[in-house]
Amino acid sequence: MAETKKKSMNAKKRADRRTYILFLLPAVLAFTLVIMVPFIQGIIYSFTDWNGISKSFNFVGLTNYANAFKDTRFMYSARVTLIFGILNFVLVNIVAFLLALLVSSKLKGRDIYRAGFFLPNLIGGIVLGYIWQFIYNSVFPKLPMAWFQNNLMLVNPKLAVWALAITSTWQYAGYIMLIYYTALQNVPADLIESAQLDGANWWQRLTKIIMPLIAPTFTITLFLTLSNSFKQFDVVLSLTNGGPSMLWNGQAIKATELISVNIYNTASVQNQMALAQAKAVLFFIALAVISFIQTSMTRRKEMDS
């Protein structure tokens, strides 16, 4: 009897395993065909002189990688991407966390505010870029403030990156806000009330109780914000198209040409597919290293808290 029952359980486990595999198969197949195969092909092409059209190509070793490091525009793109990434990373998380605290309070109509803050995230990047292009070029200069009238952000190389960061923050902060908001709802209210009765002020309750309790959420939001900041493409393309132009190390370049846009221009405009693939591989490695360092640091902080 026991042996029959054991065989029945083993048969059920095998059936369940087959069911799990069948459910996973479409997702694994799609991931393999859409992500893994092009990724591996891209790595292979980065070591060749492939032009994107011909089926034949020659292996050139590390020539494309060496040319990428010699490319002044690409090196500037790496620099401005790092600046934009850090700027956007900080702005999005600060704004999102403050908005989450706001809609978690006893503010009247907080549900309406929460929906309103999230709404920009539903707007596509291309449309968003054109909306903010109109705001920067036609609305801000008409404000009764001399600074806005004398400084067109999209034509000033020093301000264009800030314009990108503001636009990206306006779009993405609402999404990150919802993640923070969900975490804040899981903080025990009686714990906050006890700390308040013990004389802890708002800042002490926030830094000593609330933030340590939602530490795992910071790991998620910081990773999402970091990866989104460095991979920004559609907003840049529609808002500035990489411009305005400026001189850097004696060469004319585009002030907001982030790495993603530089790779696109190298492949589509300059028609140097293999070089673009090499740049993409370098970008992937850099992003993977930065993301690993960030998640390791936040997890260590999470364990300490």
ZADO-1210 file (C-alpha; in nm, 4 decimals, padded with zeros to 6 digits):
<atoms>
<atom x="00.0000" y="00.0000" z="00.0000" code="MET" pos="1"/>
<atom x="00.2772" y="00.2407" z="00.0981" code="ALA" pos="2"/>
<atom x="00.4719" y="00.1509" z="-00.2153" code="GLU" pos="3"/>
<atom x="00.1676" y="00.2141" z="-00.4356" code="THR" pos="4"/>
<atom x="00.1120" y="00.5501" z="-00.2697" code="LYS" pos="5"/>
<atom x="00.4794" y="00.6405" z="-00.3215" code="LYS" pos="6"/>
<atom x="00.4583" y="00.5502" z="-00.6936" code="LYS" pos="7"/>
<atom x="00.1440" y="00.7621" z="-00.7264" code="SER" pos="8"/>
<atom x="00.3174" y="01.0599" z="-00.5658" code="MET" pos="9"/>
<atom x="00.6200" y="01.0195" z="-00.7938" code="ASN" pos="10"/>
<atom x="00.3931" y="01.0035" z="-01.0997" code="ALA" pos="11"/>
<atom x="00.2141" y="01.3192" z="-00.9821" code="LYS" pos="12"/>
<atom x="00.5490" y="01.4981" z="-00.9368" code="LYS" pos="13"/>
<atom x="00.6563" y="01.4006" z="-01.2880" code="ARG" pos="14"/>
<atom x="00.3250" y="01.5229" z="-01.4278" code="ALA" pos="15"/>
<atom x="00.3619" y="01.8512" z="-01.2391" code="ASP" pos="16"/>
<atom x="00.7165" y="01.8889" z="-01.3671" code="ARG" pos="17"/>
<atom x="00.6002" y="01.8414" z="-01.7251" code="ARG" pos="18"/>
<atom x="00.3246" y="02.0977" z="-01.6673" code="THR" pos="19"/>
<atom x="00.5745" y="02.3504" z="-01.5306" code="TYR" pos="20"/>
<atom x="00.8024" y="02.2945" z="-01.8293" code="ILE" pos="21"/>
<atom x="00.5150" y="02.3401" z="-02.0753" code="LEU" pos="22"/>
<atom x="00.4145" y="02.6673" z="-01.9094" code="PHE" pos="23"/>
<atom x="00.7735" y="02.7944" z="-01.9046" code="LEU" pos="24"/>
<atom x="00.8561" y="02.6842" z="-02.2579" code="LEU" pos="25"/>
<atom x="00.6916" y="02.9771" z="-02.4460" code="PRO" pos="26"/>
<atom x="00.8618" y="03.2352" z="-02.2229" code="ALA" pos="27"/>
<atom x="01.2008" y="03.0599" z="-02.2434" code="VAL" pos="28"/>
<atom x="01.1669" y="03.0239" z="-02.6210" code="LEU" pos="29"/>
<atom x="01.0758" y="03.3916" z="-02.6648" code="ALA" pos="30"/>
<atom x="01.3622" y="03.5010" z="-02.4375" code="PHE" pos="31"/>
<atom x="01.6071" y="03.2835" z="-02.6297" code="THR" pos="32"/>
<atom x="01.4990" y="03.4040" z="-02.9742" code="LEU" pos="33"/>
<atom x="01.4523" y="03.7724" z="-02.8884" code="VAL" pos="34"/>
<atom x="01.7306" y="03.8282" z="-02.6335" code="ILE" pos="35"/>
<atom x="01.9939" y="03.5559" z="-02.6207" code="MET" pos="36"/>
<atom x="02.0392" y="03.4793" z="-02.9926" code="VAL" pos="37"/>
<atom x="02.0756" y="03.8475" z="-03.0990" code="PRO" pos="38"/>
<atom x="02.3013" y="03.9097" z="-02.7985" code="PHE" pos="39"/>
<atom x="02.5387" y="03.6280" z="-02.8929" code="ILE" pos="40"/>
<atom x="02.5283" y="03.7308" z="-03.2599" code="GLN" pos="41"/>
<atom x="02.6121" y="04.0880" z="-03.1601" code="GLY" pos="42"/>
<atom x="02.9186" y="03.9737" z="-02.9671" code="ILE" pos="43"/>
<atom x="03.0354" y="03.7715" z="-03.2683" code="ILE" pos="44"/>
<atom x="02.9775" y="04.0612" z="-03.5107" code="TYR" pos="45"/>
<atom x="03.1740" y="04.2976" z="-03.2847" code="SER" pos="46"/>
<atom x="03.4898" y="04.1037" z="-03.3781" code="PHE" pos="47"/>
<atom x="03.4242" y="04.1351" z="-03.7518" code="THR" pos="48"/>
<atom x="03.3968" y="04.3967" z="-04.0277" code="ASP" pos="49"/>
<atom x="03.0276" y="04.3169" z="-04.0877" code="TRP" pos="50"/>
<atom x="02.8437" y="04.5998" z="-04.2649" code="ASN" pos="51"/>
<atom x="02.4919" y="04.4940" z="-04.1700" code="GLY" pos="52"/>
<atom x="02.3943" y="04.3852" z="-04.5213" code="ILE" pos="53"/>
<atom x="02.6403" y="04.1329" z="-04.6565" code="SER" pos="54"/>
<atom x="02.6311" y="03.7753" z="-04.5299" code="LYS" pos="55"/>
<atom x="03.0092" y="03.7511" z="-04.5602" code="SER" pos="56"/>
<atom x="03.2472" y="03.9174" z="-04.3173" code="PHE" pos="57"/>
<atom x="03.6041" y="03.8958" z="-04.1950" code="ASN" pos="58"/>
<atom x="03.7213" y="03.8642" z="-03.8370" code="PHE" pos="59"/>
<atom x="03.9261" y="04.1674" z="-03.7302" code="VAL" pos="60"/>
<atom x="03.9872" y="04.0808" z="-03.3659" code="GLY" pos="61"/>
<atom x="03.9751" y="04.3712" z="-03.1217" code="LEU" pos="62"/>
<atom x="03.9981" y="04.6401" z="-03.3896" code="THR" pos="63"/>
<atom x="03.6420" y="04.7640" z="-03.3342" code="ASN" pos="64"/>
<atom x="03.6958" y="04.7878" z="-02.9589" code="TYR" pos="65"/>
<atom x="04.0175" y="04.9830" z="-03.0104" code="ALA" pos="66"/>
<atom x="03.8392" y="05.2177" z="-03.2533" code="ASN" pos="67"/>
<atom x="03.5595" y="05.2674" z="-03.0007" code="ALA" pos="68"/>
<atom x="03.8057" y="05.3930" z="-02.7394" code="PHE" pos="69"/>
<atom x="03.9660" y="05.6201" z="-03.0020" code="LYS" pos="70"/>
<atom x="03.6261" y="05.7684" z="-03.0949" code="ASP" pos="71"/>
<atom x="03.6030" y="06.1137" z="-02.9316" code="THR" pos="72"/>
<atom x="03.2242" y="06.1227" z="-02.9654" code="ARG" pos="73"/>
<atom x="03.1883" y="05.7847" z="-02.7975" code="PHE" pos="74"/>
<atom x="03.4152" y="05.8815" z="-02.5075" code="MET" pos="75"/>
<atom x="03.2177" y="06.2017" z="-02.4583" code="TYR" pos="76"/>
<atom x="02.8956" y="05.9991" z="-02.4746" code="SER" pos="77"/>
<atom x="03.0270" y="05.7767" z="-02.1946" code="ALA" pos="78"/>
<atom x="03.1062" y="06.0868" z="-01.9888" code="ARG" pos="79"/>
<atom x="02.7709" y="06.2598" z="-02.0416" code="VAL" pos="80"/>
<atom x="02.5829" y="05.9314" z="-01.9883" code="THR" pos="81"/>
<atom x="02.7530" y="05.8925" z="-01.6500" code="LEU" pos="82"/>
<atom x="02.6641" y="06.2522" z="-01.5560" code="ILE" pos="83"/>
<atom x="02.3046" y="06.2136" z="-01.6700" code="PHE" pos="84"/>
<atom x="02.2744" y="05.8707" z="-01.5066" code="GLY" pos="85"/>
<atom x="02.3867" y="05.9956" z="-01.1654" code="ILE" pos="86"/>
<atom x="02.1755" y="06.3121" z="-01.1931" code="LEU" pos="87"/>
<atom x="01.8622" y="06.1262" z="-01.2990" code="ASN" pos="88"/>
<atom x="01.9272" y="05.8475" z="-01.0479" code="PHE" pos="89"/>
<atom x="01.9324" y="06.0954" z="-00.7583" code="VAL" pos="90"/>
<atom x="01.6441" y="06.3142" z="-00.8773" code="LEU" pos="91"/>
<atom x="01.4028" y="06.0291" z="-00.9523" code="VAL" pos="92"/>
<atom x="01.4526" y="05.8564" z="-00.6183" code="ASN" pos="93"/>
<atom x="01.4330" y="06.1741" z="-00.4103" code="ILE" pos="94"/>
<atom x="01.1197" y="06.2976" z="-00.5892" code="VAL" pos="95"/>
<atom x="00.9582" y="05.9520" z="-00.5884" code="ALA" pos="96"/>
<atom x="01.0241" y="05.8948" z="-00.2185" code="PHE" pos="97"/>
<atom x="00.8900" y="06.2384" z="-00.1237" code="LEU" pos="98"/>
<atom x="00.5786" y="06.1800" z="-00.3346" code="LEU" pos="99"/>
<atom x="00.5314" y="05.8390" z="-00.1711" code="ALA" pos="100"/>
<atom x="00.5489" y="05.9990" z="00.1731" code="LEU" pos="101"/>
<atom x="00.2984" y="06.2607" z="00.0576" code="LEU" pos="102"/>
<atom x="00.0383" y="06.0141" z="-00.0743" code="VAL" pos="103"/>
<atom x="00.0908" y="05.7901" z="00.2310" code="SER" pos="104"/>
<atom x="-00.0045" y="06.0735" z="00.4658" code="SER" pos="105"/>
<atom x="-00.3550" y="06.1778" z="00.5659" code="LYS" pos="106"/>
<atom x="-00.3673" y="06.4266" z="00.2809" code="LEU" pos="107"/>
<atom x="-00.7172" y="06.4848" z="00.1493" code="LYS" pos="108"/>
<atom x="-00.7609" y="06.3462" z="-00.2023" code="GLY" pos="109"/>
<atom x="-00.4376" y="06.1476" z="-00.1874" code="ARG" pos="110"/>
<atom x="-00.5780" y="05.8804" z="-00.4226" code="ASP" pos="111"/>
<atom x="-00.6275" y="06.1433" z="-00.6925" code="ILE" pos="112"/>
<atom x="-00.2734" y="06.2714" z="-00.6382" code="TYR" pos="113"/>
<atom x="-00.1343" y="05.9183" z="-00.6561" code="ARG" pos="114"/>
<atom x="-00.3054" y="05.8565" z="-00.9909" code="ALA" pos="115"/>
<atom x="-00.1948" y="06.1973" z="-01.1193" code="GLY" pos="116"/>
<atom x="00.1683" y="06.1428" z="-01.0224" code="PHE" pos="117"/>
<atom x="00.1707" y="05.8034" z="-01.1979" code="PHE" pos="118"/>
<atom x="-00.0009" y="05.9275" z="-01.5162" code="LEU" pos="119"/>
<atom x="00.3175" y="06.0633" z="-01.6904" code="PRO" pos="120"/>
<atom x="00.4629" y="05.7122" z="-01.6858" code="ASN" pos="121"/>
<atom x="00.1882" y="05.6045" z="-01.9267" code="LEU" pos="122"/>
<atom x="00.3002" y="05.8556" z="-02.1899" code="ILE" pos="123"/>
<atom x="00.5358" y="05.7132" z="-02.4508" code="GLY" pos="124"/>
<atom x="00.8911" y="05.8458" z="-02.4580" code="GLY" pos="125"/>
<atom x="00.8633" y="05.9894" z="-02.8099" code="ILE" pos="126"/>
<atom x="00.5416" y="06.1792" z="-02.7314" code="VAL" pos="127"/>
<atom x="00.6829" y="06.2879" z="-02.3960" code="LEU" pos="128"/>
<atom x="00.9899" y="06.4334" z="-02.5640" code="GLY" pos="129"/>
<atom x="00.7825" y="06.6441" z="-02.8045" code="TYR" pos="130"/>
<atom x="00.5593" y="06.7673" z="-02.5205" code="ILE" pos="131"/>
<atom x="00.8551" y="06.8859" z="-02.3167" code="TRP" pos="132"/>
<atom x="01.0259" y="07.0271" z="-02.6251" code="GLN" pos="133"/>
<atom x="00.7245" y="07.2573" z="-02.6603" code="PHE" pos="134"/>
<atom x="00.7412" y="07.3439" z="-02.2879" code="ILE" pos="135"/>
<atom x="01.1122" y="07.4318" z="-02.2958" code="TYR" pos="136"/>
<atom x="01.0944" y="07.6280" z="-02.6217" code="ASN" pos="137"/>
<atom x="00.7543" y="07.7994" z="-02.5984" code="SER" pos="138"/>
<atom x="00.6298" y="07.7983" z="-02.2380" code="VAL" pos="139"/>
<atom x="00.9356" y="07.8608" z="-02.0185" code="PHE" pos="140"/>
<atom x="01.0579" y="08.1671" z="-02.2173" code="PRO" pos="141"/>
<atom x="00.7194" y="08.3355" z="-02.1592" code="LYS" pos="142"/>
<atom x="00.7327" y="08.2959" z="-01.7824" code="LEU" pos="143"/>
<atom x="00.7768" y="08.6240" z="-01.5896" code="PRO" pos="144"/>
<atom x="01.1256" y="08.5208" z="-01.4798" code="MET" pos="145"/>
<atom x="01.4385" y="08.6668" z="-01.6397" code="ALA" pos="146"/>
<atom x="01.6364" y="08.3430" z="-01.6046" code="TRP" pos="147"/>
<atom x="01.3927" y="08.1416" z="-01.8193" code="PHE" pos="148"/>
<atom x="01.3677" y="08.4227" z="-02.0738" code="GLN" pos="149"/>
<atom x="01.7461" y="08.4424" z="-02.1124" code="ASN" pos="150"/>
<atom x="01.8276" y="08.0696" z="-02.0983" code="ASN" pos="151"/>
<atom x="01.6761" y="07.8338" z="-02.3538" code="LEU" pos="152"/>
<atom x="01.7643" y="07.5004" z="-02.1954" code="MET" pos="153"/>
<atom x="01.7632" y="07.2914" z="-02.5122" code="LEU" pos="154"/>
<atom x="02.0112" y="07.5139" z="-02.6959" code="VAL" pos="155"/>
<atom x="02.2511" y="07.5544" z="-02.4048" code="ASN" pos="156"/>
<atom x="02.4970" y="07.2596" z="-02.3816" code="PRO" pos="157"/>
<atom x="02.5328" y="07.3105" z="-02.0059" code="LYS" pos="158"/>
<atom x="02.1581" y="07.3075" z="-01.9431" code="LEU" pos="159"/>
<atom x="02.0429" y="07.0479" z="-02.1968" code="ALA" pos="160"/>
<atom x="02.1449" y="06.7567" z="-01.9716" code="VAL" pos="161"/>
<atom x="01.9418" y="06.9127" z="-01.6898" code="TRP" pos="162"/>
<atom x="01.6463" y="06.9402" z="-01.9280" code="ALA" pos="163"/>
<atom x="01.6748" y="06.5685" z="-02.0026" code="LEU" pos="164"/>
<atom x="01.6967" y="06.4839" z="-01.6322" code="ALA" pos="165"/>
<atom x="01.3911" y="06.6953" z="-01.5468" code="ILE" pos="166"/>
<atom x="01.1871" y="06.5363" z="-01.8256" code="THR" pos="167"/>
<atom x="01.2931" y="06.1837" z="-01.7324" code="SER" pos="168"/>
<atom x="01.2193" y="06.2486" z="-01.3644" code="THR" pos="169"/>
<atom x="00.8734" y="06.3826" z="-01.4486" code="TRP" pos="170"/>
<atom x="00.8012" y="06.0637" z="-01.6416" code="GLN" pos="171"/>
<atom x="00.9564" y="05.7962" z="-01.4191" code="TYR" pos="172"/>
<atom x="00.9148" y="05.9279" z="-01.0632" code="ALA" pos="173"/>
<atom x="00.5478" y="05.8262" z="-01.0492" code="GLY" pos="174"/>
<atom x="00.6302" y="05.4631" z="-01.1234" code="TYR" pos="175"/>
<atom x="00.9014" y="05.4470" z="-00.8577" code="ILE" pos="176"/>
<atom x="00.6652" y="05.6316" z="-00.6202" code="MET" pos="177"/>
<atom x="00.4179" y="05.3411" z="-00.6362" code="LEU" pos="178"/>
<atom x="00.6893" y="05.0946" z="-00.5337" code="ILE" pos="179"/>
<atom x="00.7847" y="05.3131" z="-00.2363" code="TYR" pos="180"/>
<atom x="00.4167" y="05.3653" z="-00.1538" code="TYR" pos="181"/>
<atom x="00.3527" y="04.9876" z="-00.1448" code="THR" pos="182"/>
<atom x="00.6489" y="04.9408" z="00.0891" code="ALA" pos="183"/>
<atom x="00.5335" y="05.2217" z="00.3182" code="LEU" pos="184"/>
<atom x="00.1930" y="05.0561" z="00.3551" code="GLN" pos="185"/>
<atom x="00.3640" y="04.7515" z="00.5085" code="ASN" pos="186"/>
<atom x="00.5296" y="04.9533" z="00.7856" code="VAL" pos="187"/>
<atom x="00.3397" y="04.8719" z="01.1107" code="PRO" pos="188"/>
<atom x="00.1370" y="05.1760" z="01.2157" code="ALA" pos="189"/>
<atom x="00.1563" y="05.0804" z="01.5860" code="ASP" pos="190"/>
<atom x="00.5365" y="05.0908" z="01.5671" code="LEU" pos="191"/>
<atom x="00.5264" y="05.4465" z="01.4329" code="ILE" pos="192"/>
<atom x="00.2736" y="05.5477" z="01.6991" code="GLU" pos="193"/>
<atom x="00.4888" y="05.3957" z="01.9738" code="SER" pos="194"/>
<atom x="00.7936" y="05.5871" z="01.8532" code="ALA" pos="195"/>
<atom x="00.5869" y="05.9069" z="01.8416" code="GLN" pos="196"/>
<atom x="00.4680" y="05.8528" z="02.1986" code="LEU" pos="197"/>
<atom x="00.8300" y="05.7984" z="02.3037" code="ASP" pos="198"/>
<atom x="00.9133" y="06.1449" z="02.1754" code="GLY" pos="199"/>
<atom x="01.0675" y="06.0627" z="01.8348" code="ALA" pos="200"/>
<atom x="01.0230" y="06.3480" z="01.5894" code="ASN" pos="201"/>
<atom x="00.9287" y="06.3076" z="01.2205" code="TRP" pos="202"/>
<atom x="01.2881" y="06.2892" z="01.0976" code="TRP" pos="203"/>
<atom x="01.3853" y="06.0300" z="01.3597" code="GLN" pos="204"/>
<atom x="01.0837" y="05.8147" z="01.2755" code="ARG" pos="205"/>
<atom x="01.1707" y="05.8364" z="00.9070" code="LEU" pos="206"/>
<atom x="01.5432" y="05.7585" z="00.9330" code="THR" pos="207"/>
<atom x="01.5450" y="05.5197" z="01.2285" code="LYS" pos="208"/>
<atom x="01.2276" y="05.3199" z="01.1691" code="ILE" pos="209"/>
<atom x="01.0658" y="05.3660" z="00.8285" code="ILE" pos="210"/>
<atom x="01.3715" y="05.3639" z="00.6024" code="MET" pos="211"/>
<atom x="01.5401" y="05.0589" z="00.7661" code="PRO" pos="212"/>
<atom x="01.2123" y="04.8656" z="00.7429" code="LEU" pos="213"/>
<atom x="01.1787" y="04.9306" z="00.3693" code="ILE" pos="214"/>
<atom x="01.5478" y="04.8736" z="00.2918" code="ALA" pos="215"/>
<atom x="01.4734" y="04.5853" z="00.0473" code="PRO" pos="216"/>
<atom x="01.2595" y="04.8273" z="-00.1536" code="THR" pos="217"/>
<atom x="01.5545" y="05.0635" z="-00.1963" code="PHE" pos="218"/>
<atom x="01.7507" y="04.7776" z="-00.3551" code="THR" pos="219"/>
<atom x="01.4762" y="04.7315" z="-00.6155" code="ILE" pos="220"/>
<atom x="01.4065" y="05.0987" z="-00.6872" code="THR" pos="221"/>
<atom x="01.7720" y="05.1992" z="-00.7074" code="LEU" pos="222"/>
<atom x="01.8440" y="04.9167" z="-00.9514" code="PHE" pos="223"/>
<atom x="01.5437" y="05.0037" z="-01.1711" code="LEU" pos="224"/>
<atom x="01.6278" y="05.3737" z="-01.1701" code="THR" pos="225"/>
<atom x="01.9957" y="05.3149" z="-01.2431" code="LEU" pos="226"/>
<atom x="01.9332" y="05.0845" z="-01.5383" code="SER" pos="227"/>
<atom x="01.6619" y="05.3135" z="-01.6781" code="ASN" pos="228"/>
<atom x="01.8862" y="05.6203" z="-01.6475" code="SER" pos="229"/>
<atom x="02.1745" y="05.4676" z="-01.8390" code="PHE" pos="230"/>
<atom x="01.9534" y="05.3138" z="-02.1104" code="LYS" pos="231"/>
<atom x="01.7564" y="05.6322" z="-02.1872" code="GLN" pos="232"/>
<atom x="01.6949" y="05.6576" z="-02.5601" code="PHE" pos="233"/>
<atom x="01.3517" y="05.7577" z="-02.6885" code="ASP" pos="234"/>
<atom x="01.3171" y="06.0721" z="-02.4780" code="VAL" pos="235"/>
<atom x="01.6635" y="06.1880" z="-02.5868" code="VAL" pos="236"/>
<atom x="01.5845" y="06.1199" z="-02.9518" code="LEU" pos="237"/>
<atom x="01.2610" y="06.3215" z="-02.9509" code="SER" pos="238"/>
<atom x="01.3613" y="06.5967" z="-02.7072" code="LEU" pos="239"/>
<atom x="01.7140" y="06.6928" z="-02.8204" code="THR" pos="240"/>
<atom x="01.8187" y="06.4337" z="-03.0813" code="ASN" pos="241"/>
<atom x="02.1558" y="06.4429" z="-02.9065" code="GLY" pos="242"/>
<atom x="02.1983" y="06.8201" z="-02.9504" code="GLY" pos="243"/>
<atom x="02.2915" y="07.0966" z="-02.9124" code="PRO" pos="244"/>
<atom x="02.6316" y="07.0914" z="-03.0812" code="SER" pos="245"/>
<atom x="02.9462" y="07.1902" z="-02.8957" code="MET" pos="246"/>
<atom x="03.3237" y="07.1526" z="-02.9077" code="LEU" pos="247"/>
<atom x="03.4975" y="06.8947" z="-02.6894" code="TRP" pos="248"/>
<atom x="03.8700" y="06.8210" z="-02.7188" code="ASN" pos="249"/>
<atom x="03.8751" y="07.0180" z="-03.0423" code="GLY" pos="250"/>
<atom x="03.6011" y="06.8160" z="-03.2097" code="GLN" pos="251"/>
<atom x="03.2383" y="06.9031" z="-03.2823" code="ALA" pos="252"/>
<atom x="03.0068" y="06.6748" z="-03.0859" code="ILE" pos="253"/>
<atom x="02.6494" y="06.6637" z="-02.9609" code="LYS" pos="254"/>
<atom x="02.6070" y="06.7677" z="-02.5977" code="ALA" pos="255"/>
<atom x="02.3338" y="06.5167" z="-02.5028" code="THR" pos="256"/>
<atom x="02.4303" y="06.2227" z="-02.7232" code="GLU" pos="257"/>
<atom x="02.4075" y="05.9485" z="-02.4629" code="LEU" pos="258"/>
<atom x="02.5733" y="05.6127" z="-02.5309" code="ILE" pos="259"/>
<atom x="02.2470" y="05.4560" z="-02.6490" code="SER" pos="260"/>
<atom x="02.2000" y="05.7358" z="-02.9047" code="VAL" pos="261"/>
<atom x="02.5680" y="05.7209" z="-03.0069" code="ASN" pos="262"/>
<atom x="02.5368" y="05.3469" z="-03.0744" code="ILE" pos="263"/>
<atom x="02.2223" y="05.4090" z="-03.2784" code="TYR" pos="264"/>
<atom x="02.3908" y="05.6838" z="-03.4819" code="ASN" pos="265"/>
<atom x="02.6994" y="05.4701" z="-03.5398" code="THR" pos="266"/>
<atom x="02.4867" y="05.1861" z="-03.6759" code="ALA" pos="267"/>
<atom x="02.2097" y="05.3700" z="-03.8609" code="SER" pos="268"/>
<atom x="02.3637" y="05.7021" z="-03.9637" code="VAL" pos="269"/>
<atom x="02.7303" y="05.6109" z="-04.0125" code="GLN" pos="270"/>
<atom x="02.6443" y="05.2531" z="-04.1210" code="ASN" pos="271"/>
<atom x="02.9267" y="05.1036" z="-03.9114" code="GLN" pos="272"/>
<atom x="02.7400" y="04.8036" z="-03.7764" code="MET" pos="273"/>
<atom x="03.0358" y="04.6110" z="-03.6355" code="ALA" pos="274"/>
<atom x="03.1706" y="04.9176" z="-03.4547" code="LEU" pos="275"/>
<atom x="02.8231" y="04.9840" z="-03.3126" code="ALA" pos="276"/>
<atom x="02.8090" y="04.6236" z="-03.1875" code="GLN" pos="277"/>
<atom x="03.1456" y="04.6672" z="-03.0153" code="ALA" pos="278"/>
<atom x="03.0194" y="04.9845" z="-02.8464" code="LYS" pos="279"/>
<atom x="02.7032" y="04.8009" z="-02.7414" code="ALA" pos="280"/>
<atom x="02.9070" y="04.5193" z="-02.5840" code="VAL" pos="281"/>
<atom x="03.1199" y="04.7730" z="-02.3946" code="LEU" pos="282"/>
<atom x="02.8022" y="04.9482" z="-02.2802" code="PHE" pos="283"/>
<atom x="02.6559" y="04.6172" z="-02.1597" code="PHE" pos="284"/>
<atom x="02.9698" y="04.5327" z="-01.9610" code="ILE" pos="285"/>
<atom x="02.9825" y="04.8781" z="-01.8021" code="ALA" pos="286"/>
<atom x="02.6137" y="04.8679" z="-01.7109" code="LEU" pos="287"/>
<atom x="02.6439" y="04.5157" z="-01.5693" code="ALA" pos="288"/>
<atom x="02.9414" y="04.6149" z="-01.3504" code="VAL" pos="289"/>
<atom x="02.7703" y="04.9326" z="-01.2240" code="ILE" pos="290"/>
<atom x="02.4468" y="04.7442" z="-01.1507" code="SER" pos="291"/>
<atom x="02.6365" y="04.4693" z="-00.9663" code="PHE" pos="292"/>
<atom x="02.8205" y="04.7225" z="-00.7508" code="ILE" pos="293"/>
<atom x="02.4966" y="04.9096" z="-00.6745" code="GLN" pos="294"/>
<atom x="02.2971" y="04.5990" z="-00.5784" code="THR" pos="295"/>
<atom x="02.5856" y="04.4649" z="-00.3672" code="SER" pos="296"/>
<atom x="02.6115" y="04.7917" z="-00.1764" code="MET" pos="297"/>
<atom x="02.2370" y="04.8245" z="-00.1157" code="THR" pos="298"/>
<atom x="02.2056" y="04.4616" z="-00.0075" code="ARG" pos="299"/>
<atom x="02.4913" y="04.5116" z="00.2362" code="ARG" pos="300"/>
<atom x="02.3132" y="04.8184" z="00.3747" code="LYS" pos="301"/>
<atom x="01.9932" y="04.6147" z="00.3860" code="GLU" pos="302"/>
<atom x="02.1596" y="04.3454" z="00.5972" code="MET" pos="303"/>
<atom x="02.3169" y="04.6047" z="00.8275" code="ASP" pos="304"/>
<atom x="01.9811" y="04.7694" z="00.8885" code="SER" pos="305"/>
</atoms>
